[in-house]
Amino acid sequence: MFRHSKAMHLLQAGVNLIYIRDFLGHEDIKTTEIYAKCDTELKRQAIENAYPDLIDSNLPDWSKDTALIDWLANLK
């Protein structure tokens, strides 16, 4: 669990996967990829970087919509 957490923290900090591989002592990058799974925030950032023209900076704030938050909380 510690190795996975360290790999994720390094990945989230923008460290190249090759350096993470070296830090963890792996010979094959495929082994490092097991530990360094992308979280949703990294995926969102990657999509935003790939398609900057599609991102609208005027996103609505849904956090104050209590009916929506309650509905989402009850999804299973």
PQR file with spaces between the fields and no chain letter, atoms N, CA, C, O and H, PARSE charges and radii, in Angstrom:
ATOM       1  N    MET     1       0.826   -1.175    0.000 -0.4000 1.5000
ATOM       2  CA   MET     1       0.000    0.000    0.000 -0.0000 2.0000
ATOM       3  C    MET     1       0.882    1.255    0.000  0.5500 1.7000
ATOM       4  O    MET     1       0.563    2.240   -0.665 -0.5500 1.4000
ATOM       5  N    PHE     2       1.988    1.214    0.745 -0.4000 1.5000
ATOM       6  CA   PHE     2       2.876    2.373    0.772 -0.0000 2.0000
ATOM       7  C    PHE     2       3.504    2.629   -0.594  0.5500 1.7000
ATOM       8  O    PHE     2       3.650    3.779   -1.007 -0.5500 1.4000
ATOM       9  H    PHE     2       2.248    0.414    1.285  0.4000 1.0000
ATOM      10  N    ARG     3       3.873    1.569   -1.288 -0.4000 1.5000
ATOM      11  CA   ARG     3       4.495    1.730   -2.603 -0.0000 2.0000
ATOM      12  C    ARG     3       3.495    2.351   -3.577  0.5500 1.7000
ATOM      13  O    ARG     3       3.843    3.247   -4.346 -0.5500 1.4000
ATOM      14  H    ARG     3       3.755    0.634   -0.952  0.4000 1.0000
ATOM      15  N    HIS     4       2.266    1.875   -3.541 -0.4000 1.5000
ATOM      16  CA   HIS     4       1.230    2.416   -4.423 -0.0000 2.0000
ATOM      17  C    HIS     4       0.992    3.893   -4.100  0.5500 1.7000
ATOM      18  O    HIS     4       0.903    4.722   -5.006 -0.5500 1.4000
ATOM      19  H    HIS     4       1.983    1.148   -2.916  0.4000 1.0000
ATOM      20  N    SER     5       0.889    4.218   -2.814 -0.4000 1.5000
ATOM      21  CA   SER     5       0.653    5.612   -2.409 -0.0000 2.0000
ATOM      22  C    SER     5       1.796    6.512   -2.855  0.5500 1.7000
ATOM      23  O    SER     5       1.564    7.609   -3.363 -0.5500 1.4000
ATOM      24  H    SER     5       0.962    3.545   -2.079  0.4000 1.0000
ATOM      25  N    LYS     6       3.025    6.053   -2.667 -0.4000 1.5000
ATOM      26  CA   LYS     6       4.182    6.856   -3.077 -0.0000 2.0000
ATOM      27  C    LYS     6       4.182    7.044   -4.590  0.5500 1.7000
ATOM      28  O    LYS     6       4.436    8.144   -5.080 -0.5500 1.4000
ATOM      29  H    LYS     6       3.213    5.162   -2.254  0.4000 1.0000
ATOM      30  N    ALA     7       3.898    5.976   -5.328 -0.4000 1.5000
ATOM      31  CA   ALA     7       3.841    6.081   -6.786 -0.0000 2.0000
ATOM      32  C    ALA     7       2.762    7.070   -7.215  0.5500 1.7000
ATOM      33  O    ALA     7       2.980    7.860   -8.134 -0.5500 1.4000
ATOM      34  H    ALA     7       3.692    5.082   -4.930  0.4000 1.0000
ATOM      35  N    MET     8       1.596    7.038   -6.560 -0.4000 1.5000
ATOM      36  CA   MET     8       0.514    7.960   -6.911 -0.0000 2.0000
ATOM      37  C    MET     8       0.891    9.401   -6.571  0.5500 1.7000
ATOM      38  O    MET     8       0.608   10.312   -7.349 -0.5500 1.4000
ATOM      39  H    MET     8       1.419    6.397   -5.813  0.4000 1.0000
ATOM      40  N    HIS     9       1.522    9.615   -5.425 -0.4000 1.5000
ATOM      41  CA   HIS     9       1.920   10.978   -5.063 -0.0000 2.0000
ATOM      42  C    HIS     9       2.953   11.536   -6.037  0.5500 1.7000
ATOM      43  O    HIS     9       2.891   12.706   -6.414 -0.5500 1.4000
ATOM      44  H    HIS     9       1.752    8.875   -4.793  0.4000 1.0000
ATOM      45  N    LEU    10       3.887   10.708   -6.434 -0.4000 1.5000
ATOM      46  CA   LEU    10       4.882   11.158   -7.405 -0.0000 2.0000
ATOM      47  C    LEU    10       4.228   11.453   -8.751  0.5500 1.7000
ATOM      48  O    LEU    10       4.552   12.452   -9.394 -0.5500 1.4000
ATOM      49  H    LEU    10       3.937    9.757   -6.127  0.4000 1.0000
ATOM      50  N    LEU    11       3.317   10.595   -9.175 -0.4000 1.5000
ATOM      51  CA   LEU    11       2.621   10.792  -10.445 -0.0000 2.0000
ATOM      52  C    LEU    11       1.792   12.067  -10.411  0.5500 1.7000
ATOM      53  O    LEU    11       1.790   12.832  -11.375 -0.5500 1.4000
ATOM      54  H    LEU    11       3.054    9.784   -8.652  0.4000 1.0000
ATOM      55  N    GLN    12       1.084   12.303   -9.300 -0.4000 1.5000
ATOM      56  CA   GLN    12       0.270   13.509   -9.160 -0.0000 2.0000
ATOM      57  C    GLN    12       1.134   14.766   -9.113  0.5500 1.7000
ATOM      58  O    GLN    12       0.675   15.849   -9.476 -0.5500 1.4000
ATOM      59  H    GLN    12       1.085   11.682   -8.516  0.4000 1.0000
ATOM      60  N    ALA    13       2.365   14.626   -8.673 -0.4000 1.5000
ATOM      61  CA   ALA    13       3.275   15.771   -8.628 -0.0000 2.0000
ATOM      62  C    ALA    13       3.905   16.043   -9.986  0.5500 1.7000
ATOM      63  O    ALA    13       4.669   16.996  -10.138 -0.5500 1.4000
ATOM      64  H    ALA    13       2.737   13.746   -8.379  0.4000 1.0000
ATOM      65  N    GLY    14       3.588   15.207  -10.978 -0.4000 1.5000
ATOM      66  CA   GLY    14       4.090   15.430  -12.324 -0.0000 2.0000
ATOM      67  C    GLY    14       5.401   14.727  -12.626  0.5500 1.7000
ATOM      68  O    GLY    14       6.039   15.017  -13.637 -0.5500 1.4000
ATOM      69  H    GLY    14       2.967   14.432  -10.854  0.4000 1.0000
ATOM      70  N    VAL    15       5.809   13.809  -11.766 -0.4000 1.5000
ATOM      71  CA   VAL    15       7.057   13.081  -11.987 -0.0000 2.0000
ATOM      72  C    VAL    15       6.842   12.069  -13.104  0.5500 1.7000
ATOM      73  O    VAL    15       5.839   11.356  -13.126 -0.5500 1.4000
ATOM      74  H    VAL    15       5.290   13.574  -10.944  0.4000 1.0000
ATOM      75  N    ASN    16       7.782   12.014  -14.015 -0.4000 1.5000
ATOM      76  CA   ASN    16       7.727   11.090  -15.141 -0.0000 2.0000
ATOM      77  C    ASN    16       7.729    9.649  -14.634  0.5500 1.7000
ATOM      78  O    ASN    16       8.411    9.324  -13.662 -0.5500 1.4000
ATOM      79  H    ASN    16       8.597   12.593  -13.997  0.4000 1.0000
ATOM      80  N    LEU    17       6.964    8.795  -15.300 -0.4000 1.5000
ATOM      81  CA   LEU    17       6.838    7.392  -14.899 -0.0000 2.0000
ATOM      82  C    LEU    17       8.177    6.660  -14.912  0.5500 1.7000
ATOM      83  O    LEU    17       8.379    5.728  -14.133 -0.5500 1.4000
ATOM      84  H    LEU    17       6.411    9.059  -16.090  0.4000 1.0000
ATOM      85  N    ILE    18       9.084    7.068  -15.779 -0.4000 1.5000
ATOM      86  CA   ILE    18      10.418    6.455  -15.831 -0.0000 2.0000
ATOM      87  C    ILE    18      11.164    6.702  -14.517  0.5500 1.7000
ATOM      88  O    ILE    18      11.828    5.805  -13.998 -0.5500 1.4000
ATOM      89  H    ILE    18       8.920    7.824  -16.412  0.4000 1.0000
ATOM      90  N    TYR    19      11.052    7.922  -13.982 -0.4000 1.5000
ATOM      91  CA   TYR    19      11.718    8.241  -12.716 -0.0000 2.0000
ATOM      92  C    TYR    19      11.068    7.492  -11.554  0.5500 1.7000
ATOM      93  O    TYR    19      11.745    7.056  -10.623 -0.5500 1.4000
ATOM      94  H    TYR    19      10.512    8.651  -14.403  0.4000 1.0000
ATOM      95  N    ILE    20       9.741    7.350  -11.625 -0.4000 1.5000
ATOM      96  CA   ILE    20       9.045    6.589  -10.585 -0.0000 2.0000
ATOM      97  C    ILE    20       9.502    5.133  -10.626  0.5500 1.7000
ATOM      98  O    ILE    20       9.701    4.514   -9.581 -0.5500 1.4000
ATOM      99  H    ILE    20       9.191    7.704  -12.382  0.4000 1.0000
ATOM     100  N    ARG    21       9.667    4.588  -11.820 -0.4000 1.5000
ATOM     101  CA   ARG    21      10.168    3.225  -11.981 -0.0000 2.0000
ATOM     102  C    ARG    21      11.533    3.080  -11.305  0.5500 1.7000
ATOM     103  O    ARG    21      11.772    2.124  -10.567 -0.5500 1.4000
ATOM     104  H    ARG    21       9.505    5.090  -12.670  0.4000 1.0000
ATOM     105  N    ASP    22      12.413    4.031  -11.564 -0.4000 1.5000
ATOM     106  CA   ASP    22      13.747    3.984  -10.972 -0.0000 2.0000
ATOM     107  C    ASP    22      13.686    4.124   -9.455  0.5500 1.7000
ATOM     108  O    ASP    22      14.412    3.438   -8.736 -0.5500 1.4000
ATOM     109  H    ASP    22      12.218    4.808  -12.163  0.4000 1.0000
ATOM     110  N    PHE    23      12.825    5.007   -8.972 -0.4000 1.5000
ATOM     111  CA   PHE    23      12.691    5.231   -7.534 -0.0000 2.0000
ATOM     112  C    PHE    23      12.205    3.968   -6.828  0.5500 1.7000
ATOM     113  O    PHE    23      12.682    3.630   -5.745 -0.5500 1.4000
ATOM     114  H    PHE    23      12.235    5.565   -9.556  0.4000 1.0000
ATOM     115  N    LEU    24      11.245    3.271   -7.455 -0.4000 1.5000
ATOM     116  CA   LEU    24      10.698    2.057   -6.856 -0.0000 2.0000
ATOM     117  C    LEU    24      11.593    0.839   -7.089  0.5500 1.7000
ATOM     118  O    LEU    24      11.393   -0.204   -6.467 -0.5500 1.4000
ATOM     119  H    LEU    24      10.857    3.545   -8.335  0.4000 1.0000
ATOM     120  N    GLY    25      12.584    0.966   -7.986 -0.4000 1.5000
ATOM     121  CA   GLY    25      13.514   -0.126   -8.235 -0.0000 2.0000
ATOM     122  C    GLY    25      13.003   -1.188   -9.189  0.5500 1.7000
ATOM     123  O    GLY    25      13.462   -2.330   -9.148 -0.5500 1.4000
ATOM     124  H    GLY    25      12.746    1.813   -8.491  0.4000 1.0000
ATOM     125  N    HIS    26      12.070   -0.833  -10.037 -0.4000 1.5000
ATOM     126  CA   HIS    26      11.537   -1.798  -11.004 -0.0000 2.0000
ATOM     127  C    HIS    26      12.429   -1.871  -12.237  0.5500 1.7000
ATOM     128  O    HIS    26      13.000   -0.867  -12.664 -0.5500 1.4000
ATOM     129  H    HIS    26      11.697    0.094  -10.070  0.4000 1.0000
ATOM     130  N    GLU    27      12.543   -3.065  -12.801 -0.4000 1.5000
ATOM     131  CA   GLU    27      13.288   -3.217  -14.049 -0.0000 2.0000
ATOM     132  C    GLU    27      12.406   -2.905  -15.253  0.5500 1.7000
ATOM     133  O    GLU    27      12.875   -2.349  -16.246 -0.5500 1.4000
ATOM     134  H    GLU    27      12.079   -3.881  -12.453  0.4000 1.0000
ATOM     135  N    ASP    28      11.144   -3.259  -15.163 -0.4000 1.5000
ATOM     136  CA   ASP    28      10.211   -3.095  -16.278 -0.0000 2.0000
ATOM     137  C    ASP    28       9.180   -2.025  -15.936  0.5500 1.7000
ATOM     138  O    ASP    28       8.631   -2.015  -14.834 -0.5500 1.4000
ATOM     139  H    ASP    28      10.763   -3.710  -14.356  0.4000 1.0000
ATOM     140  N    ILE    29       8.922   -1.135  -16.872 -0.4000 1.5000
ATOM     141  CA   ILE    29       7.957   -0.054  -16.665 -0.0000 2.0000
ATOM     142  C    ILE    29       6.546   -0.599  -16.446  0.5500 1.7000
ATOM     143  O    ILE    29       5.725    0.049  -15.797 -0.5500 1.4000
ATOM     144  H    ILE    29       9.368   -1.143  -17.767  0.4000 1.0000
ATOM     145  N    LYS    30       6.262   -1.784  -16.982 -0.4000 1.5000
ATOM     146  CA   LYS    30       4.935   -2.392  -16.810 -0.0000 2.0000
ATOM     147  C    LYS    30       4.654   -2.687  -15.337  0.5500 1.7000
ATOM     148  O    LYS    30       3.507   -2.611  -14.897 -0.5500 1.4000
ATOM     149  H    LYS    30       6.929   -2.310  -17.509  0.4000 1.0000
ATOM     150  N    THR    31       5.676   -3.016  -14.589 -0.4000 1.5000
ATOM     151  CA   THR    31       5.501   -3.239  -13.152 -0.0000 2.0000
ATOM     152  C    THR    31       5.132   -1.938  -12.460  0.5500 1.7000
ATOM     153  O    THR    31       4.270   -1.925  -11.582 -0.5500 1.4000
ATOM     154  H    THR    31       6.608   -3.078  -14.947  0.4000 1.0000
ATOM     155  N    THR    32       5.765   -0.865  -12.839 -0.4000 1.5000
ATOM     156  CA   THR    32       5.477    0.440  -12.245 -0.0000 2.0000
ATOM     157  C    THR    32       4.059    0.881  -12.583  0.5500 1.7000
ATOM     158  O    THR    32       3.387    1.501  -11.758 -0.5500 1.4000
ATOM     159  H    THR    32       6.466   -0.876  -13.552  0.4000 1.0000
ATOM     160  N    GLU    33       3.607    0.566  -13.776 -0.4000 1.5000
ATOM     161  CA   GLU    33       2.261    0.953  -14.183 -0.0000 2.0000
ATOM     162  C    GLU    33       1.191    0.318  -13.309  0.5500 1.7000
ATOM     163  O    GLU    33       0.094    0.860  -13.178 -0.5500 1.4000
ATOM     164  H    GLU    33       4.152    0.063  -14.446  0.4000 1.0000
ATOM     165  N    ILE    34       1.498   -0.822  -12.712 -0.4000 1.5000
ATOM     166  CA   ILE    34       0.547   -1.467  -11.794 -0.0000 2.0000
ATOM     167  C    ILE    34       0.312   -0.572  -10.583  0.5500 1.7000
ATOM     168  O    ILE    34      -0.825   -0.415  -10.138 -0.5500 1.4000
ATOM     169  H    ILE    34       2.389   -1.263  -12.818  0.4000 1.0000
ATOM     170  N    TYR    35       1.377    0.013  -10.053 -0.4000 1.5000
ATOM     171  CA   TYR    35       1.271    0.880   -8.882 -0.0000 2.0000
ATOM     172  C    TYR    35       0.738    2.253   -9.234  0.5500 1.7000
ATOM     173  O    TYR    35       0.030    2.863   -8.433 -0.5500 1.4000
ATOM     174  H    TYR    35       2.301   -0.115  -10.415  0.4000 1.0000
ATOM     175  N    ALA    36       1.058    2.744  -10.395 -0.4000 1.5000
ATOM     176  CA   ALA    36       0.774    4.135  -10.752 -0.0000 2.0000
ATOM     177  C    ALA    36      -0.468    4.248  -11.617  0.5500 1.7000
ATOM     178  O    ALA    36      -0.398    4.691  -12.763 -0.5500 1.4000
ATOM     179  H    ALA    36       1.634    2.249  -11.046  0.4000 1.0000
ATOM     180  N    LYS    37      -1.582    3.852  -11.075 -0.4000 1.5000
ATOM     181  CA   LYS    37      -2.857    4.010  -11.779 -0.0000 2.0000
ATOM     182  C    LYS    37      -3.292    5.466  -11.679  0.5500 1.7000
ATOM     183  O    LYS    37      -3.151    6.087  -10.625 -0.5500 1.4000
ATOM     184  H    LYS    37      -1.639    3.492  -10.143  0.4000 1.0000
ATOM     185  N    CYS    38      -3.817    6.010  -12.763 -0.4000 1.5000
ATOM     186  CA   CYS    38      -4.275    7.399  -12.772 -0.0000 2.0000
ATOM     187  C    CYS    38      -5.582    7.527  -12.002  0.5500 1.7000
ATOM     188  O    CYS    38      -6.461    6.673  -12.117 -0.5500 1.4000
ATOM     189  H    CYS    38      -3.932    5.505  -13.619  0.4000 1.0000
ATOM     190  N    ASP    39      -5.707    8.578  -11.228 -0.4000 1.5000
ATOM     191  CA   ASP    39      -6.968    8.859  -10.574 -0.0000 2.0000
ATOM     192  C    ASP    39      -7.796    9.783  -11.474  0.5500 1.7000
ATOM     193  O    ASP    39      -7.324   10.214  -12.526 -0.5500 1.4000
ATOM     194  H    ASP    39      -4.993    9.271  -11.134  0.4000 1.0000
ATOM     195  N    THR    40      -9.005   10.078  -11.065 -0.4000 1.5000
ATOM     196  CA   THR    40      -9.901   10.869  -11.915 -0.0000 2.0000
ATOM     197  C    THR    40      -9.380   12.281  -12.145  0.5500 1.7000
ATOM     198  O    THR    40      -9.598   12.857  -13.211 -0.5500 1.4000
ATOM     199  H    THR    40      -9.389    9.728  -10.210  0.4000 1.0000
ATOM     200  N    GLU    41      -8.697   12.840  -11.162 -0.4000 1.5000
ATOM     201  CA   GLU    41      -8.154   14.197  -11.325 -0.0000 2.0000
ATOM     202  C    GLU    41      -7.077   14.225  -12.402  0.5500 1.7000
ATOM     203  O    GLU    41      -7.042   15.147  -13.217 -0.5500 1.4000
ATOM     204  H    GLU    41      -8.520   12.372  -10.296  0.4000 1.0000
ATOM     205  N    LEU    42      -6.202   13.228  -12.414 -0.4000 1.5000
ATOM     206  CA   LEU    42      -5.171   13.163  -13.449 -0.0000 2.0000
ATOM     207  C    LEU    42      -5.788   12.954  -14.827  0.5500 1.7000
ATOM     208  O    LEU    42      -5.318   13.523  -15.813 -0.5500 1.4000
ATOM     209  H    LEU    42      -6.230   12.479  -11.752  0.4000 1.0000
ATOM     210  N    LYS    43      -6.827   12.149  -14.898 -0.4000 1.5000
ATOM     211  CA   LYS    43      -7.516   11.932  -16.177 -0.0000 2.0000
ATOM     212  C    LYS    43      -8.140   13.240  -16.669  0.5500 1.7000
ATOM     213  O    LYS    43      -8.052   13.577  -17.850 -0.5500 1.4000
ATOM     214  H    LYS    43      -7.208   11.687  -14.097  0.4000 1.0000
ATOM     215  N    ARG    44      -8.773   13.971  -15.743 -0.4000 1.5000
ATOM     216  CA   ARG    44      -9.388   15.249  -16.122 -0.0000 2.0000
ATOM     217  C    ARG    44      -8.339   16.221  -16.631  0.5500 1.7000
ATOM     218  O    ARG    44      -8.549   16.895  -17.640 -0.5500 1.4000
ATOM     219  H    ARG    44      -8.844   13.697  -14.783  0.4000 1.0000
ATOM     220  N    GLN    45      -7.210   16.297  -15.938 -0.4000 1.5000
ATOM     221  CA   GLN    45      -6.139   17.196  -16.359 -0.0000 2.0000
ATOM     222  C    GLN    45      -5.586   16.798  -17.724  0.5500 1.7000
ATOM     223  O    GLN    45      -5.283   17.663  -18.546 -0.5500 1.4000
ATOM     224  H    GLN    45      -7.039   15.749  -15.119  0.4000 1.0000
ATOM     225  N    ALA    46      -5.452   15.504  -17.970 -0.4000 1.5000
ATOM     226  CA   ALA    46      -4.938   15.041  -19.252 -0.0000 2.0000
ATOM     227  C    ALA    46      -5.889   15.407  -20.384  0.5500 1.7000
ATOM     228  O    ALA    46      -5.450   15.824  -21.456 -0.5500 1.4000
ATOM     229  H    ALA    46      -5.698   14.801  -17.302  0.4000 1.0000
ATOM     230  N    ILE    47      -7.183   15.254  -20.152 -0.4000 1.5000
ATOM     231  CA   ILE    47      -8.170   15.612  -21.173 -0.0000 2.0000
ATOM     232  C    ILE    47      -8.167   17.117  -21.418  0.5500 1.7000
ATOM     233  O    ILE    47      -8.236   17.563  -22.563 -0.5500 1.4000
ATOM     234  H    ILE    47      -7.540   14.915  -19.282  0.4000 1.0000
ATOM     235  N    GLU    48      -8.086   17.896  -20.344 -0.4000 1.5000
ATOM     236  CA   GLU    48      -8.040   19.355  -20.499 -0.0000 2.0000
ATOM     237  C    GLU    48      -6.806   19.791  -21.263  0.5500 1.7000
ATOM     238  O    GLU    48      -6.876   20.711  -22.079 -0.5500 1.4000
ATOM     239  H    GLU    48      -8.029   17.534  -19.413  0.4000 1.0000
ATOM     240  N    ASN    49      -5.676   19.144  -21.011 -0.4000 1.5000
ATOM     241  CA   ASN    49      -4.447   19.498  -21.726 -0.0000 2.0000
ATOM     242  C    ASN    49      -4.511   19.074  -23.191  0.5500 1.7000
ATOM     243  O    ASN    49      -3.951   19.747  -24.055 -0.5500 1.4000
ATOM     244  H    ASN    49      -5.620   18.397  -20.348  0.4000 1.0000
ATOM     245  N    ALA    50      -5.183   17.974  -23.471 -0.4000 1.5000
ATOM     246  CA   ALA    50      -5.274   17.480  -24.845 -0.0000 2.0000
ATOM     247  C    ALA    50      -6.258   18.314  -25.677  0.5500 1.7000
ATOM     248  O    ALA    50      -6.060   18.492  -26.879 -0.5500 1.4000
ATOM     249  H    ALA    50      -5.638   17.427  -22.769  0.4000 1.0000
ATOM     250  N    TYR    51      -7.308   18.821  -25.040 -0.4000 1.5000
ATOM     251  CA   TYR    51      -8.344   19.566  -25.756 -0.0000 2.0000
ATOM     252  C    TYR    51      -8.634   20.894  -25.048  0.5500 1.7000
ATOM     253  O    TYR    51      -9.732   21.073  -24.520 -0.5500 1.4000
ATOM     254  H    TYR    51      -7.469   18.677  -24.064  0.4000 1.0000
ATOM     255  N    PRO    52      -7.686   21.820  -25.025 -0.5600 1.5000
ATOM     256  CA   PRO    52      -7.898   23.073  -24.281  0.2800 2.0000
ATOM     257  C    PRO    52      -9.028   23.933  -24.833  0.5500 1.7000
ATOM     258  O    PRO    52      -9.626   24.707  -24.085 -0.5500 1.4000
ATOM     259  N    ASP    53      -9.334   23.818  -26.112 -0.4000 1.5000
ATOM     260  CA   ASP    53     -10.383   24.653  -26.707 -0.0000 2.0000
ATOM     261  C    ASP    53     -11.783   24.199  -26.296  0.5500 1.7000
ATOM     262  O    ASP    53     -12.745   24.955  -26.435 -0.5500 1.4000
ATOM     263  H    ASP    53      -8.848   23.190  -26.720  0.4000 1.0000
ATOM     264  N    LEU    54     -11.904   22.975  -25.795 -0.4000 1.5000
ATOM     265  CA   LEU    54     -13.218   22.450  -25.422 -0.0000 2.0000
ATOM     266  C    LEU    54     -13.601   22.759  -23.986  0.5500 1.7000
ATOM     267  O    LEU    54     -14.733   22.500  -23.576 -0.5500 1.4000
ATOM     268  H    LEU    54     -11.124   22.360  -25.682  0.4000 1.0000
ATOM     269  N    ILE    55     -12.675   23.307  -23.223 -0.4000 1.5000
ATOM     270  CA   ILE    55     -12.929   23.569  -21.811 -0.0000 2.0000
ATOM     271  C    ILE    55     -13.579   24.932  -21.652  0.5500 1.7000
ATOM     272  O    ILE    55     -13.047   25.947  -22.101 -0.5500 1.4000
ATOM     273  H    ILE    55     -11.756   23.517  -23.556  0.4000 1.0000
ATOM     274  N    ASP    56     -14.740   24.937  -21.004 -0.4000 1.5000
ATOM     275  CA   ASP    56     -15.453   26.178  -20.723 -0.0000 2.0000
ATOM     276  C    ASP    56     -15.081   26.626  -19.312  0.5500 1.7000
ATOM     277  O    ASP    56     -15.276   25.881  -18.352 -0.5500 1.4000
ATOM     278  H    ASP    56     -15.171   24.112  -20.639  0.4000 1.0000
ATOM     279  N    SER    57     -14.553   27.823  -19.184 -0.4000 1.5000
ATOM     280  CA   SER    57     -14.121   28.306  -17.874 -0.0000 2.0000
ATOM     281  C    SER    57     -15.296   28.745  -17.002  0.5500 1.7000
ATOM     282  O    SER    57     -15.114   29.006  -15.813 -0.5500 1.4000
ATOM     283  H    SER    57     -14.394   28.428  -19.964  0.4000 1.0000
ATOM     284  N    ASN    58     -16.475   28.830  -17.564 -0.4000 1.5000
ATOM     285  CA   ASN    58     -17.663   29.253  -16.819 -0.0000 2.0000
ATOM     286  C    ASN    58     -18.500   28.049  -16.408  0.5500 1.7000
ATOM     287  O    ASN    58     -19.679   27.960  -16.749 -0.5500 1.4000
ATOM     288  H    ASN    58     -16.623   28.618  -18.530  0.4000 1.0000
ATOM     289  N    LEU    59     -17.891   27.131  -15.680 -0.4000 1.5000
ATOM     290  CA   LEU    59     -18.601   25.943  -15.235 -0.0000 2.0000
ATOM     291  C    LEU    59     -19.530   26.300  -14.079  0.5500 1.7000
ATOM     292  O    LEU    59     -19.177   27.111  -13.223 -0.5500 1.4000
ATOM     293  H    LEU    59     -16.933   27.204  -15.403  0.4000 1.0000
ATOM     294  N    PRO    60     -20.725   25.691  -14.055 -0.5600 1.5000
ATOM     295  CA   PRO    60     -21.650   25.996  -12.963  0.2800 2.0000
ATOM     296  C    PRO    60     -21.181   25.371  -11.647  0.5500 1.7000
ATOM     297  O    PRO    60     -20.451   24.379  -11.645 -0.5500 1.4000
ATOM     298  N    ASP    61     -21.605   25.956  -10.541 -0.4000 1.5000
ATOM     299  CA   ASP    61     -21.298   25.428   -9.217 -0.0000 2.0000
ATOM     300  C    ASP    61     -22.487   24.617   -8.739  0.5500 1.7000
ATOM     301  O    ASP    61     -23.500   25.163   -8.301 -0.5500 1.4000
ATOM     302  H    ASP    61     -22.198   26.762  -10.542  0.4000 1.0000
ATOM     303  N    TRP    62     -22.344   23.299   -8.832 -0.4000 1.5000
ATOM     304  CA   TRP    62     -23.437   22.403   -8.456 -0.0000 2.0000
ATOM     305  C    TRP    62     -23.435   22.080   -6.973  0.5500 1.7000
ATOM     306  O    TRP    62     -24.359   21.425   -6.490 -0.5500 1.4000
ATOM     307  H    TRP    62     -21.521   22.856   -9.188  0.4000 1.0000
ATOM     308  N    SER    63     -22.430   22.517   -6.243 -0.4000 1.5000
ATOM     309  CA   SER    63     -22.310   22.141   -4.836 -0.0000 2.0000
ATOM     310  C    SER    63     -23.430   22.725   -3.965  0.5500 1.7000
ATOM     311  O    SER    63     -23.702   22.211   -2.880 -0.5500 1.4000
ATOM     312  H    SER    63     -21.679   23.048   -6.635  0.4000 1.0000
ATOM     313  N    LYS    64     -24.071   23.784   -4.432 -0.4000 1.5000
ATOM     314  CA   LYS    64     -25.154   24.403   -3.651 -0.0000 2.0000
ATOM     315  C    LYS    64     -26.528   23.840   -4.003  0.5500 1.7000
ATOM     316  O    LYS    64     -27.527   24.213   -3.388 -0.5500 1.4000
ATOM     317  H    LYS    64     -23.850   24.202   -5.314  0.4000 1.0000
ATOM     318  N    ASP    65     -26.583   22.948   -4.984 -0.4000 1.5000
ATOM     319  CA   ASP    65     -27.849   22.325   -5.384 -0.0000 2.0000
ATOM     320  C    ASP    65     -28.076   21.100   -4.490  0.5500 1.7000
ATOM     321  O    ASP    65     -27.645   19.994   -4.819 -0.5500 1.4000
ATOM     322  H    ASP    65     -25.771   22.645   -5.483  0.4000 1.0000
ATOM     323  N    THR    66     -28.753   21.307   -3.363 -0.4000 1.5000
ATOM     324  CA   THR    66     -28.911   20.230   -2.384 -0.0000 2.0000
ATOM     325  C    THR    66     -29.728   19.059   -2.927  0.5500 1.7000
ATOM     326  O    THR    66     -29.470   17.910   -2.569 -0.5500 1.4000
ATOM     327  H    THR    66     -29.103   22.205   -3.095  0.4000 1.0000
ATOM     328  N    ALA    67     -30.704   19.336   -3.781 -0.4000 1.5000
ATOM     329  CA   ALA    67     -31.497   18.243   -4.351 -0.0000 2.0000
ATOM     330  C    ALA    67     -30.619   17.333   -5.207  0.5500 1.7000
ATOM     331  O    ALA    67     -30.738   16.109   -5.146 -0.5500 1.4000
ATOM     332  H    ALA    67     -30.913   20.270   -4.071  0.4000 1.0000
ATOM     333  N    LEU    68     -29.746   17.929   -5.996 -0.4000 1.5000
ATOM     334  CA   LEU    68     -28.843   17.139   -6.830 -0.0000 2.0000
ATOM     335  C    LEU    68     -27.847   16.359   -5.969  0.5500 1.7000
ATOM     336  O    LEU    68     -27.599   15.179   -6.220 -0.5500 1.4000
ATOM     337  H    LEU    68     -29.649   18.923   -6.046  0.4000 1.0000
ATOM     338  N    ILE    69     -27.281   17.012   -4.962 -0.4000 1.5000
ATOM     339  CA   ILE    69     -26.312   16.353   -4.078 -0.0000 2.0000
ATOM     340  C    ILE    69     -26.969   15.176   -3.366  0.5500 1.7000
ATOM     341  O    ILE    69     -26.366   14.108   -3.260 -0.5500 1.4000
ATOM     342  H    ILE    69     -27.482   17.970   -4.758  0.4000 1.0000
ATOM     343  N    ASP    70     -28.196   15.354   -2.877 -0.4000 1.5000
ATOM     344  CA   ASP    70     -28.910   14.257   -2.217 -0.0000 2.0000
ATOM     345  C    ASP    70     -29.176   13.110   -3.185  0.5500 1.7000
ATOM     346  O    ASP    70     -29.006   11.941   -2.838 -0.5500 1.4000
ATOM     347  H    ASP    70     -28.686   16.221   -2.963  0.4000 1.0000
ATOM     348  N    TRP    71     -29.594   13.451   -4.395 -0.4000 1.5000
ATOM     349  CA   TRP    71     -29.862   12.418   -5.408 -0.0000 2.0000
ATOM     350  C    TRP    71     -28.598   11.627   -5.724  0.5500 1.7000
ATOM     351  O    TRP    71     -28.633   10.399   -5.797 -0.5500 1.4000
ATOM     352  H    TRP    71     -29.733   14.401   -4.676  0.4000 1.0000
ATOM     353  N    LEU    72     -27.477   12.331   -5.912 -0.4000 1.5000
ATOM     354  CA   LEU    72     -26.220   11.666   -6.195 -0.0000 2.0000
ATOM     355  C    LEU    72     -25.755   10.802   -5.018  0.5500 1.7000
ATOM     356  O    LEU    72     -25.206    9.719   -5.215 -0.5500 1.4000
ATOM     357  H    LEU    72     -27.448   13.329   -5.853  0.4000 1.0000
ATOM     358  N    ALA    73     -25.978   11.288   -3.801 -0.4000 1.5000
ATOM     359  CA   ALA    73     -25.564   10.533   -2.609 -0.0000 2.0000
ATOM     360  C    ALA    73     -26.349    9.231   -2.478  0.5500 1.7000
ATOM     361  O    ALA    73     -25.850    8.260   -1.909 -0.5500 1.4000
ATOM     362  H    ALA    73     -26.424   12.169   -3.640  0.4000 1.0000
ATOM     363  N    ASN    74     -27.564    9.206   -2.998 -0.4000 1.5000
ATOM     364  CA   ASN    74     -28.412    8.003   -2.866 -0.0000 2.0000
ATOM     365  C    ASN    74     -28.243    7.022   -4.016  0.5500 1.7000
ATOM     366  O    ASN    74     -28.884    5.971   -4.027 -0.5500 1.4000
ATOM     367  H    ASN    74     -27.969    9.995   -3.461  0.4000 1.0000
ATOM     368  N    LEU    75     -27.391    7.348   -4.986 -0.4000 1.5000
ATOM     369  CA   LEU    75     -27.124    6.405   -6.080 -0.0000 2.0000
ATOM     370  C    LEU    75     -26.325    5.220   -5.546  0.5500 1.7000
ATOM     371  O    LEU    75     -25.418    5.386   -4.731 -0.5500 1.4000
ATOM     372  H    LEU    75     -26.871    8.202   -4.978  0.4000 1.0000
ATOM     373  N    LYS    76     -26.665    4.054   -6.002 -0.4000 1.5000
ATOM     374  CA   LYS    76     -25.911    2.862   -5.558 -0.0000 2.0000
ATOM     375  C    LYS    76     -25.582    1.990   -6.714  0.5500 1.7000
ATOM     376  O    LYS    76     -24.954    0.946   -6.541 -0.5500 1.4000
ATOM     377  H    LYS    76     -27.403    3.918   -6.663  0.4000 1.0000
